[in-house]
């Protein structure tokens, strides 16, 4: 795992923890549930293989 991927995982965990805390405090679980899809999309793009360009 390279530095970019590690940073992406850390930021995703912090974002999910923030929305989980917000959802627990407000009792509106939509905050947490609507944050799951964007976080997983970001993680998928961070770990997707790159196409190599031919020289």
C-alpha positions as CSV (number, residue, x, y, z in Angstrom):
1,X,0.0,0.0,0.0
2,X,1.5,3.3,-1.0
3,X,1.4,6.6,0.8
4,X,-1.6,7.9,-1.2
5,X,-3.7,4.8,-0.3
6,X,-2.8,4.9,3.4
7,X,-3.8,8.6,3.5
8,X,-7.1,7.8,1.8
9,X,-7.9,5.0,4.3
10,X,-7.2,7.3,7.2
11,X,-9.3,10.1,5.9
12,X,-12.1,7.7,5.1
13,X,-12.1,6.3,8.6
14,X,-12.1,9.8,10.1
15,X,-15.0,10.8,7.8
16,X,-17.0,7.8,8.8
17,X,-16.3,8.3,12.5
18,X,-17.4,12.0,12.2
19,X,-20.7,11.0,10.5
20,X,-21.3,8.2,13.0
21,X,-20.8,10.5,15.9
22,X,-23.1,13.1,14.3
23,X,-25.7,10.4,13.7
24,X,-25.5,9.2,17.3
25,X,-25.8,12.7,18.7
26,X,-28.7,13.8,16.5
27,X,-30.5,10.4,16.2
28,X,-30.8,11.0,12.4
29,X,-29.0,8.0,10.9
30,X,-29.3,9.4,7.4
31,X,-26.0,11.3,7.9
32,X,-24.1,8.1,8.4
33,X,-25.9,6.0,5.9
34,X,-25.5,8.7,3.1
35,X,-21.8,9.0,3.9
36,X,-21.1,5.3,3.3
37,X,-21.5,5.3,-0.5
38,X,-19.2,8.3,-1.2
39,X,-16.5,6.9,1.2
40,X,-16.6,3.5,-0.5
41,X,-16.4,5.1,-3.9
42,X,-13.3,7.0,-2.9
43,X,-11.7,3.8,-1.5
44,X,-12.5,1.9,-4.7
45,X,-10.8,4.6,-6.8
46,X,-7.8,4.7,-4.5
47,X,-7.3,1.0,-4.8
48,X,-8.2,0.5,-8.5
49,X,-5.3,-0.5,-10.7
50,X,-4.0,2.2,-13.0
51,X,-3.6,1.7,-16.7
52,X,-0.1,2.0,-17.9
53,X,0.6,4.2,-20.9
54,X,2.7,2.8,-23.6
55,X,5.8,4.8,-24.6
